[in-house]
């Protein structure tokens, strides 16, 4: 008899129901989010489930990276370096400049991040807030990942600059100036600026000209720039990612730049929460030595050791290329399939997301629920700066999961959009 917890070989996984059984089915309710009920309902009925609402690649990590976890040396104790496992930090010192095109003379300090991109951003914001009593703002992209909550929780006022959904090149410099004007009008000092050059949710790849304007503003206001580089390595094949650290490297020596890069998203091991924090030595040292370590100790020895031995080798290079190819192909498949049922897709290629406009009639939230009930496909949702809703579709899945998801989705939306 097959256990409900059993999961087939990697090549046999064609949807997410087995993963949800293992990670979410419990005797207590796992979330307050209503989408949990939608997912669990599919699982209990033994129906396929496709999670295209979250930036995860749960079907498999690279085989060599998984094998690297079987380190015969002791690696289950504490790490005493506050900058992470030395062998991984030193590997990142060579890998990041090559991958992101840093200039040798820029000399950023590199630290391992083991708490995930969001937690690293929160800790950096706590660091920027320390000692600031005056009313202060953080300029941030709107829409954007959940920066606003972290900004408010650290005592800052979020002030957004618009990122137009139609633009594959991200925000205009005028949008940045409008945000600065609002700060002036409200009597807020600018304490920091968040940029997300491979943008979540719209998927644009921001221009060097915009980032250069951000650097100018940073110098004028003496406000550090926080770069969210979560999707730098997962652009479409035809899109060369803009390297914010390279464009703004003049800020490093002025204690005005810190960048957060995700390894876990790029290399399909989201649960490891591994990445890098790099930039101005003073900021990275304060983050590593105080602000992160007051919340949690250096952790994840075995995963850090595995990443150190694997990163930069042939398989990691091939896997990164393969992921970019897969997301490019997935976007093409989704665009073609939706066009056959009369719907248009928005896809810019700067990050692995695509957007679908809901029909004008009815509630987008209710429609999202009906789509997952009808097809098993769970879509994300986001709003532009004017409140217009969009369905957000994660493209970073393997074809064995994405292709059946697209077939199910298109069959559902063809009917629901015409209701």
C-alpha positions in Angstrom: 0.0 0.0 0.0 1.3 3.5 -0.9 1.5 6.0 1.9 -0.1 9.4 1.4 3.3 10.8 2.2 5.1 8.9 -0.5 6.7 11.0 -3.3 7.8 9.5 -6.6 11.2 9.9 -8.2 12.0 13.5 -9.3 11.2 12.7 -13.0 7.7 11.4 -11.9 6.6 14.6 -10.2 4.2 16.4 -12.5 2.3 18.5 -10.0 2.6 19.8 -6.4 0.0 17.7 -4.6 2.6 15.4 -3.0 4.7 18.3 -1.8 1.7 20.0 -0.2 0.7 16.7 1.5 4.2 16.6 3.1 4.6 20.3 3.9 1.1 21.5 4.8 -1.3 18.7 5.8 -1.4 18.6 9.6 -3.7 18.3 12.5 -3.6 22.1 12.9 -4.5 24.6 10.3 -1.2 25.6 8.7 -2.1 29.2 7.6 -4.6 32.0 8.0 -4.4 32.5 4.2 -7.5 31.2 2.5 -5.4 29.8 -0.3 -4.3 27.1 2.1 -7.9 25.8 2.1 -8.0 25.8 -1.7 -4.8 23.8 -1.9 -5.8 21.3 0.8 -9.2 20.7 -0.8 -7.4 19.6 -4.0 -5.0 17.4 -2.1 -7.8 15.7 -0.1 -9.7 15.0 -3.3 -6.5 13.6 -4.9 -6.6 16.1 -7.7 -3.6 17.7 -9.4 -2.3 21.0 -8.0 0.0 23.5 -9.6 1.5 26.3 -7.6 2.3 29.2 -9.9 1.8 31.8 -7.2 5.0 31.5 -5.3 8.7 31.7 -6.4 9.6 28.1 -5.7 11.0 25.1 -7.7 10.0 22.4 -5.4 10.3 19.5 -7.9 14.0 19.1 -7.6 17.4 20.7 -6.8 20.5 20.0 -8.9 21.7 16.4 -8.2 25.2 17.4 -7.5 24.1 19.9 -4.9 22.0 17.3 -3.2 24.9 14.9 -3.2 27.2 17.6 -1.7 25.1 17.5 1.5 26.6 14.1 2.3 29.8 15.6 3.6 31.8 13.0 5.7 33.4 15.7 7.8 31.6 17.0 10.9 29.3 19.8 9.7 26.3 19.8 12.1 27.6 22.1 14.8 27.9 25.9 15.1 29.6 28.2 12.7 31.7 30.7 14.7 32.3 33.2 11.8 29.6 35.9 11.9 30.1 36.2 8.1 29.0 32.7 7.5 31.0 29.5 6.7 34.4 30.8 5.6 34.7 28.4 2.7 31.3 29.6 1.3 32.1 33.3 1.9 35.4 33.0 0.1 33.8 31.2 -2.8 31.2 34.0 -3.1 34.1 36.6 -3.1 35.1 35.1 -6.4 31.8 34.0 -7.9 29.7 37.2 -7.3 32.1 39.6 -9.0 32.3 37.3 -12.1 28.5 36.7 -12.2 27.5 40.3 -11.6 30.3 42.0 -13.5 31.8 43.9 -10.5 34.8 46.1 -11.2 37.9 44.8 -9.2 38.6 48.3 -7.7 35.1 48.5 -6.2 36.0 46.2 -3.3 32.7 45.3 -1.7 32.7 43.2 1.4 30.8 39.8 1.1 28.9 38.0 3.8 26.9 34.8 3.7 23.1 35.2 4.2 21.4 32.1 5.7 18.0 33.7 6.8 16.5 34.3 3.4 16.2 37.5 1.4 13.3 39.0 3.2 14.8 38.5 6.7 18.1 40.0 5.5 16.3 43.1 4.1 14.4 43.4 7.4 17.7 43.3 9.4 19.3 45.9 7.2 16.3 48.2 7.7 16.6 47.7 11.5 20.3 48.7 11.1 19.5 51.8 9.2 16.8 52.9 11.7 19.2 52.6 14.7 19.7 56.0 16.3 17.4 57.9 13.9 14.8 59.9 15.9 13.5 62.2 13.1 10.6 61.2 10.9 12.3 59.3 8.0 11.2 57.6 4.8 12.4 54.6 2.8 11.8 55.1 -0.9 10.6 51.8 -2.4 9.2 50.4 -5.7 5.4 50.3 -5.9 4.3 47.7 -6.5 7.0 45.6 -5.1 7.7 42.6 -2.9 6.6 43.0 0.8 8.9 45.8 1.5 6.2 48.1 3.0 5.5 45.8 5.9 9.2 45.6 6.9 9.6 49.3 6.4 6.7 50.1 8.7 7.8 47.5 11.3 11.2 49.1 11.6 9.6 52.5 12.2 10.1 54.1 8.8 7.5 55.6 6.6 7.3 53.9 3.1 7.1 56.3 0.2 6.7 54.6 -3.2 7.9 55.4 -6.6 5.8 54.0 -9.4 6.9 51.0 -11.5 4.6 51.0 -14.6 3.3 47.5 -15.5 3.7 48.2 -19.3 7.4 49.1 -19.0 10.0 46.3 -19.6 12.6 48.8 -18.4 11.2 49.6 -15.0 10.5 53.0 -13.5 11.3 56.4 -15.0 13.6 58.9 -13.2 10.6 61.2 -12.9 8.9 58.7 -10.6 11.8 58.8 -8.3 11.7 62.6 -8.2 8.0 62.5 -7.5 8.7 60.3 -4.4 11.4 62.7 -3.2 9.0 65.6 -3.6 6.4 63.8 -1.4 9.0 63.4 1.3 9.8 67.1 1.2 6.1 68.0 1.4 5.6 65.6 4.4 8.7 66.7 6.2 10.4 63.3 5.9 14.1 62.8 5.7 15.2 60.1 3.2 16.8 57.3 5.2 17.3 54.8 2.4 16.2 53.7 -1.1 15.2 50.2 -2.1 15.7 49.0 -5.7 14.7 45.7 -7.3 16.4 45.8 -10.7 14.9 42.5 -11.8 11.5 43.5 -10.7 9.0 41.4 -8.7 6.1 41.5 -9.6 6.2 43.1 -13.1 9.4 41.4 -14.4 11.1 44.5 -15.9 14.9 44.8 -16.1 15.7 48.3 -14.9 17.9 50.6 -16.8 21.4 51.7 -15.8 20.2 55.3 -16.2 17.6 54.9 -13.5 20.0 53.2 -11.1 22.5 56.0 -11.8 19.9 58.5 -10.8 19.3 56.5 -7.6 23.0 56.7 -6.9 22.9 60.5 -7.4 20.0 60.8 -5.0 21.8 58.6 -2.5 24.8 60.8 -2.5 22.8 64.0 -2.1 20.7 62.7 0.7 23.4 60.5 2.3 20.8 57.7 2.2 22.1 54.1 1.6 20.7 52.1 -1.3 19.5 48.6 -0.6 19.5 46.4 -3.7 17.2 43.4 -3.8 19.0 41.1 -6.2 16.8 38.0 -5.7 16.2 37.3 -9.4 19.5 38.6 -11.0 20.3 35.1 -12.2 16.9 34.1 -13.5 16.2 36.5 -16.3 14.9 35.3 -19.7 17.7 34.2 -22.1 17.5 37.3 -24.3 17.7 39.7 -21.3 21.1 40.7 -19.9 20.4 41.5 -16.3 21.4 45.0 -15.2 24.1 44.8 -12.5 23.1 47.4 -9.9 26.2 46.8 -7.9 28.4 47.6 -10.9 26.3 50.7 -11.9 26.3 52.1 -8.4 29.7 51.0 -7.2 30.8 54.5 -6.5 28.6 54.3 -3.4 30.5 51.4 -1.8 33.4 53.5 -0.5 30.9 56.1 0.8 29.1 53.6 3.1 26.0 53.9 0.9 25.4 50.5 -0.8 24.3 47.0 0.4 23.0 44.3 -1.9 21.1 41.1 -1.1 21.5 38.2 -3.6 19.5 34.9 -3.4 21.3 31.6 -4.2 18.3 29.5 -3.1 15.9 30.9 -5.7 18.5 30.6 -8.5 19.5 27.1 -7.6 16.1 25.6 -6.6 16.7 25.1 -2.9 14.4 27.7 -1.5 14.1 26.0 1.9 17.8 26.5 2.5 17.4 30.3 2.6 21.0 30.8 1.4 22.3 33.9 -0.3 24.8 36.7 0.1 24.9 40.3 1.5 27.5 42.4 -0.1 28.5 46.1 -0.4 30.0 48.9 1.7 32.3 47.2 4.3 31.0 49.3 7.2 27.3 48.4 6.4 28.0 44.7 5.8 30.1 44.4 9.0 27.4 46.0 11.1 24.7 43.8 9.6 26.8 40.6 10.0 28.2 41.3 13.4 25.2 42.8 15.2 21.9 43.1 13.5 21.5 39.6 12.1 23.2 37.9 15.0 20.9 39.5 17.6 18.1 37.6 16.0 19.6 34.3 15.1 23.0 32.6 15.3 25.0 31.5 12.3 23.3 28.4 11.1 22.8 25.8 8.3 26.4 24.5 8.4 25.7 21.5 6.2 23.9 23.5 3.5 26.5 26.2 3.5 29.3 23.6 3.1 27.4 21.9 0.3 26.9 25.2 -1.6 30.6 26.1 -1.1 31.7 22.8 -2.7 29.2 23.0 -5.6 28.9 26.7 -6.6 31.0 27.7 -9.6 31.4 24.2 -11.0 30.2 22.9 -14.3 26.8 21.7 -12.9 26.0 25.0 -11.3 26.8 26.9 -14.5 24.7 24.5 -16.6 21.8 24.6 -14.1 21.7 28.4 -14.1 21.7 28.4 -17.9 19.0 25.7 -18.0 16.7 27.6 -15.6 16.9 30.7 -17.8 16.1 28.6 -20.8 13.2 26.9 -19.1 11.7 30.2 -17.9 12.0 31.6 -21.5 10.4 28.5 -23.0 7.6 28.6 -20.3 6.8 32.2 -21.2 6.6 31.4 -24.9 4.4 28.3 -24.2 2.1 30.4 -21.9 1.8 33.3 -24.4 1.0 30.9 -27.3 -1.5 28.9 -25.3 -3.3 32.0 -24.0 -3.4 33.6 -27.4 -5.3 30.5 -28.7 -8.1 31.3 -26.3 -8.0 35.0 -27.1 -6.0 36.3 -24.1 -2.8 38.4 -24.0 0.1 37.9 -21.7 2.4 40.5 -20.3 6.0 39.3 -20.1 9.1 41.5 -19.9 11.8 38.8 -19.1 13.7 40.7 -16.4 12.4 38.3 -13.8 10.6 35.0 -14.1 7.0 36.4 -13.9 4.2 36.9 -16.4 1.0 38.9 -15.9 -2.6 38.3 -17.0 -5.3 40.9 -16.8 -8.5 39.7 -15.2 -11.8 40.3 -17.2 -13.6 43.5 -16.4 -16.6 41.8 -14.9 -16.6 40.2 -11.5 -14.2 39.9 -8.6 -10.6 39.0 -9.4 -10.2 37.4 -6.0 -13.3 35.2 -6.6 -12.1 34.3 -10.1 -8.7 33.3 -8.7 -10.5 30.9 -6.3 -12.6 29.5 -9.2 -9.5 28.9 -11.3 -7.8 26.8 -8.7 -11.1 24.9 -8.0 -11.6 24.2 -11.7 -8.0 23.6 -12.9 -5.8 23.1 -9.8 -3.7 26.1 -10.9 -3.1 28.7 -8.1 -2.1 32.1 -9.5 -0.6 35.0 -7.7 -2.2 38.4 -7.5 -0.8 42.0 -7.4 -1.9 45.5 -8.0 -0.3 48.4 -9.8 0.1 51.9 -8.3 -3.5 52.8 -9.3 -5.1 49.7 -7.8 -5.6 47.7 -11.0 -5.4 44.0 -10.3 -3.3 41.5 -12.2 -2.8 37.7 -12.0 0.9 37.0 -11.5 2.3 33.7 -12.9 5.6 32.2 -11.7 7.5 30.9 -14.7 10.4 29.2 -12.9 9.1 25.7 -12.9 10.4 22.7 -14.8 8.5 21.7 -18.0 7.2 18.5 -16.4 5.1 20.7 -14.0 4.6 23.8 -16.1 3.2 22.2 -19.3 0.3 20.4 -17.6 -0.4 23.5 -15.6 -0.7 25.6 -18.7 -3.0 23.1 -20.3 -5.2 23.1 -17.2 -5.1 26.9 -16.9 -6.1 27.6 -20.5 -9.0 25.2 -20.4 -10.3 27.0 -17.3 -9.8 30.6 -18.3 -11.3 30.1 -21.7 -14.6 29.2 -19.9 -14.3 31.6 -17.0 -13.4 34.7 -19.0 -16.5 34.2 -21.2 -18.9 33.8 -18.3 
